[in-house]
């Protein structure tokens, strides 16, 4: 399968595959975010998810995929540091703010920085039409965040801190998206990067979550938490794995922008699953996000 994927790089078929993978990642990333923000403490949920996908990835990393080349260890160390910072910031933001406010700000900040990073690192450029699409998409995302903020009934006391953390988290989303794309392109077999990434990335946060769990006066039962972790681990494989493969097959900036249609899916999940209110204005803003993504795709 690796040879087949590599053969698609730089082709029209590869572009279409990257498009499909980026949109799949968008939906699954919204599910992933809702899992972390849902019933349990975000730190504990993230720890359970990381523990699950670390264990799932280990047999593939150690016994199935080819060994990483020597130069990959520095890349893996850098990827690990970036992702730990991202996860800490995201957990802090989710602890302080409503999901439908925090999530759009994080995802809206990310693609703009990623497009700039892709230009600096890979020499990718966007056409004027594509930049217009980015502007439309960001207008929809930040408009959705502002609308949710205006109608927020809880978390008011910690809202400023949550929004500041969300913006900073968005910067790290761009950083990991760009650097992960560099990493998956730096090894001969993309599945080597994916297997080792998930094993290494998932090995730290469970200890942070366990320390937090031990200090809680009312500790949640481990079994439901771990069930959510297993589900989240499977979603993470599909979500993060899809967008990483998309950045190997085609432009990093386009994949990053298309993935941010996850905000549309997040709003739907907030409405259908988390029972958060949705009205015609939010539907219009979600349509604006989708329109921006279409403009980016058609303008390339």
C-alpha positions as CSV (number, residue, x, y, z in Angstrom):
1,X,0.0,0.0,0.0
2,X,2.9,2.3,0.7
3,X,4.2,2.0,-2.9
4,X,0.8,2.7,-4.3
5,X,0.4,5.9,-2.1
6,X,3.8,7.1,-3.0
7,X,3.1,6.6,-6.7
8,X,0.1,9.1,-6.4
9,X,2.3,12.0,-5.1
10,X,2.1,15.0,-7.4
11,X,-0.6,13.4,-9.6
12,X,-4.2,14.4,-10.2
13,X,-5.3,11.1,-8.5
14,X,-3.1,12.1,-5.6
15,X,-4.8,15.5,-5.4
16,X,-8.3,13.9,-5.4
17,X,-7.2,11.4,-2.7
18,X,-5.7,14.3,-0.6
19,X,-9.0,16.1,-0.9
20,X,-11.0,13.1,0.3
21,X,-8.6,12.5,3.2
22,X,-8.7,16.1,4.3
23,X,-12.5,16.1,4.4
24,X,-12.5,12.8,6.3
25,X,-10.0,14.3,8.7
26,X,-12.3,17.3,9.2
27,X,-15.3,15.2,10.2
28,X,-13.3,12.9,12.5
29,X,-11.4,15.8,14.1
30,X,-14.7,17.4,15.1
31,X,-15.7,14.0,16.7
32,X,-12.3,13.9,18.4
33,X,-12.7,17.4,19.8
34,X,-16.2,16.5,21.1
35,X,-14.9,13.4,22.8
36,X,-12.3,15.4,24.6
37,X,-14.8,18.1,25.7
38,X,-17.6,15.8,26.5
39,X,-18.5,14.0,29.7
40,X,-15.1,13.7,31.4
41,X,-12.4,16.2,32.3
42,X,-10.5,17.1,29.1
43,X,-7.1,16.2,30.6
44,X,-8.3,12.7,31.6
45,X,-10.0,12.1,28.3
46,X,-6.8,13.1,26.4
47,X,-4.7,10.8,28.6
48,X,-7.0,7.9,28.0
49,X,-7.0,8.5,24.2
50,X,-3.2,8.8,24.1
51,X,-2.7,5.7,26.1
52,X,-5.0,3.8,23.8
53,X,-3.4,4.8,20.5
54,X,0.1,4.4,21.9
55,X,-0.7,0.7,22.7
56,X,-2.4,0.2,19.4
57,X,0.5,1.7,17.4
58,X,3.3,-0.1,19.2
59,X,3.0,-3.5,17.5
60,X,2.9,-1.8,14.0
61,X,5.9,0.4,14.9
62,X,8.0,-2.3,16.3
63,X,7.1,-5.3,14.1
64,X,5.3,-4.3,10.9
65,X,6.6,-1.0,9.3
66,X,10.2,-0.5,8.2
67,X,12.5,1.0,10.8
68,X,12.9,4.8,10.8
69,X,16.0,6.2,9.1
70,X,18.6,7.7,11.6
71,X,17.7,11.3,10.7
72,X,14.1,10.7,11.8
73,X,14.9,10.6,15.5
74,X,15.5,14.3,15.7
75,X,12.3,14.9,13.8
76,X,10.3,12.6,16.1
77,X,11.7,14.4,19.1
78,X,10.6,17.8,17.7
79,X,7.2,16.5,16.7
80,X,6.8,15.1,20.3
81,X,7.6,18.4,21.9
82,X,5.2,20.4,19.6
83,X,2.3,18.0,20.2
84,X,2.8,17.9,23.9
85,X,2.6,21.7,24.0
86,X,-0.5,21.7,21.7
87,X,-2.3,19.1,23.9
88,X,-1.6,21.0,27.2
89,X,-2.8,24.3,25.7
90,X,-5.9,22.7,24.2
91,X,-6.8,21.0,27.5
92,X,-6.4,24.3,29.3
93,X,-8.6,26.0,26.8
94,X,-11.3,23.3,27.0
95,X,-11.3,23.4,30.8
96,X,-12.0,27.2,30.7
97,X,-14.4,27.7,27.8
98,X,-17.4,26.3,26.0
99,X,-16.6,23.8,23.2
100,X,-18.5,25.8,20.5
101,X,-16.5,29.0,21.3
102,X,-13.1,27.5,21.9
103,X,-13.1,25.0,19.0
104,X,-13.8,27.5,16.2
105,X,-11.1,29.9,17.4
106,X,-8.5,27.1,17.6
107,X,-9.4,25.8,14.1
108,X,-9.8,29.3,12.6
109,X,-6.3,30.4,13.7
110,X,-4.6,27.3,12.5
111,X,-5.1,27.4,8.7
112,X,-3.9,30.9,8.3
113,X,-0.6,30.2,10.1
114,X,-0.3,26.9,8.2
115,X,-0.6,28.5,4.8
116,X,2.1,30.9,5.8
117,X,4.3,28.1,7.2
118,X,3.8,26.0,4.1
119,X,5.0,28.9,2.0
120,X,8.1,29.3,4.1
121,X,9.0,25.6,4.5
122,X,7.8,24.1,1.2
123,X,7.5,27.1,-1.2
124,X,3.7,26.6,-1.6
125,X,1.7,29.5,-2.9
126,X,-2.0,30.3,-3.1
127,X,-3.7,32.0,-6.0
128,X,-5.7,35.2,-5.3
129,X,-8.9,33.2,-5.6
130,X,-7.7,30.8,-3.0
131,X,-6.8,33.6,-0.6
132,X,-10.3,34.9,-1.1
133,X,-11.5,31.4,-0.1
134,X,-9.4,31.4,3.0
135,X,-10.8,34.8,3.9
136,X,-14.4,33.6,3.5
137,X,-13.7,30.4,5.5
138,X,-12.0,32.4,8.3
139,X,-14.9,34.9,8.3
140,X,-17.3,32.0,8.8
141,X,-15.2,30.3,11.5
142,X,-14.6,33.5,13.6
143,X,-18.2,34.6,13.0
144,X,-19.3,31.3,14.4
145,X,-17.1,31.8,17.4
146,X,-18.4,35.4,18.0
147,X,-22.0,34.3,17.6
148,X,-21.5,31.5,20.2
149,X,-19.7,33.9,22.4
150,X,-22.5,36.4,22.3
151,X,-25.1,33.7,23.3
152,X,-22.9,32.0,25.9
153,X,-24.6,31.5,29.2
154,X,-21.8,29.7,31.1
155,X,-18.0,30.0,31.5
156,X,-18.2,33.8,31.4
157,X,-15.7,34.2,34.2
158,X,-12.9,32.3,32.5
159,X,-13.8,33.3,28.9
160,X,-10.9,35.7,28.3
161,X,-8.4,33.1,29.4
162,X,-10.1,30.5,27.3
163,X,-10.0,32.6,24.1
164,X,-6.3,33.6,24.7
165,X,-5.4,29.9,25.1
166,X,-7.5,29.0,22.0
167,X,-5.5,31.5,19.9
168,X,-2.2,30.2,21.2
169,X,-3.4,26.6,20.6
170,X,-4.3,27.6,17.0
171,X,-0.7,28.6,16.5
172,X,0.5,25.2,17.6
173,X,-2.1,23.6,15.3
174,X,-0.3,25.3,12.4
175,X,3.1,24.4,13.8
176,X,2.3,20.7,14.1
177,X,0.5,20.5,10.8
178,X,3.5,22.0,9.0
179,X,6.1,20.1,10.8
180,X,4.2,16.8,10.6
181,X,4.1,17.3,6.9
182,X,7.8,17.8,6.8
183,X,8.3,14.7,8.9
184,X,6.1,12.4,6.8
185,X,7.9,13.6,3.7
186,X,11.3,13.0,5.3
187,X,10.9,9.2,5.4
188,X,10.6,6.7,2.6
189,X,7.5,4.9,3.9
190,X,4.7,7.2,5.2
191,X,3.4,4.5,7.4
192,X,6.7,4.3,9.3
193,X,6.2,7.9,10.3
194,X,2.5,7.3,11.3
195,X,3.2,4.2,13.4
196,X,6.1,5.7,15.3
197,X,4.4,9.1,15.6
198,X,1.4,7.6,17.4
199,X,3.5,5.4,19.6
200,X,5.9,8.2,20.7
201,X,3.2,10.9,20.9
202,X,0.9,8.8,23.1
203,X,3.5,7.9,25.7
204,X,3.6,11.0,27.8
205,X,0.1,12.5,28.3
206,X,-1.2,9.4,30.2
207,X,1.2,10.2,33.0
208,X,0.0,13.8,33.2
209,X,-3.6,12.6,33.2
210,X,-3.0,10.0,35.9
211,X,-1.3,12.6,38.2
212,X,-4.4,14.8,37.7
213,X,-6.8,11.9,38.4
214,X,-5.0,11.0,41.6
215,X,-5.4,14.5,43.0
216,X,-9.2,14.6,42.3
217,X,-11.4,14.4,45.4
218,X,-14.1,12.7,43.4
219,X,-12.3,10.5,40.9
220,X,-14.2,9.2,37.9
221,X,-14.4,5.5,37.3
222,X,-11.6,4.3,35.0
223,X,-13.7,1.9,32.9
224,X,-16.0,4.5,31.1
225,X,-13.0,6.8,30.7
226,X,-10.9,4.1,29.1
227,X,-13.8,3.1,26.8
228,X,-13.9,6.7,25.6
229,X,-10.1,6.5,25.2
230,X,-10.3,3.5,22.9
231,X,-12.9,5.1,20.8
232,X,-10.9,8.3,20.7
233,X,-7.8,6.4,19.8
234,X,-9.4,4.8,16.8
235,X,-10.8,8.2,15.7
236,X,-7.3,9.7,16.1
237,X,-5.7,7.2,13.8
238,X,-8.2,8.0,11.1
239,X,-8.3,11.8,11.7
240,X,-4.6,12.6,12.2
241,X,-3.5,9.8,9.9
242,X,-5.7,11.1,7.1
243,X,-4.5,14.7,7.2
244,X,-0.9,13.6,7.4
245,X,-1.2,11.4,4.4
246,X,-3.0,14.3,2.6
247,X,-0.1,16.6,3.2
248,X,2.3,14.0,1.8
249,X,0.2,13.5,-1.4
250,X,-0.6,17.2,-2.1
251,X,-0.2,20.8,-0.8
252,X,0.0,21.2,2.9
253,X,-1.9,24.5,2.9
254,X,-4.9,23.2,1.0
255,X,-5.2,20.2,3.2
256,X,-5.0,22.4,6.3
257,X,-7.7,24.7,5.0
258,X,-10.1,21.9,4.0
259,X,-9.6,20.2,7.3
260,X,-11.0,23.3,9.0
261,X,-14.4,22.5,7.7
262,X,-14.3,20.4,10.9
263,X,-15.9,23.5,12.5
264,X,-19.1,22.8,10.6
265,X,-19.1,19.3,11.9
266,X,-18.3,20.5,15.4
267,X,-21.3,22.8,15.4
268,X,-23.5,20.0,14.3
269,X,-22.1,17.7,17.0
270,X,-22.5,20.5,19.6
271,X,-26.2,20.8,18.5
272,X,-27.0,17.1,18.1
273,X,-24.9,15.5,20.8
274,X,-24.0,18.2,23.4
275,X,-27.5,19.8,23.1
276,X,-26.1,23.2,22.3
277,X,-28.5,25.6,20.5
278,X,-28.3,26.1,16.8
279,X,-30.2,28.7,14.8
280,X,-30.4,30.2,11.3
281,X,-27.5,32.5,11.8
282,X,-25.2,29.7,12.8
283,X,-26.4,27.6,9.9
284,X,-25.5,30.6,7.6
285,X,-22.0,30.9,9.1
286,X,-21.5,27.1,8.7
287,X,-22.5,27.5,5.0
288,X,-19.9,30.3,4.7
289,X,-17.2,28.0,6.0
290,X,-18.1,25.4,3.5
291,X,-18.2,28.0,0.7
292,X,-14.7,29.1,1.6
293,X,-13.4,25.6,1.4
294,X,-15.0,25.1,-2.0
295,X,-13.4,28.4,-3.3
296,X,-10.0,27.2,-2.0
297,X,-10.4,23.9,-3.8
298,X,-11.8,25.3,-7.1
299,X,-9.3,28.2,-7.2
300,X,-6.2,26.0,-7.1
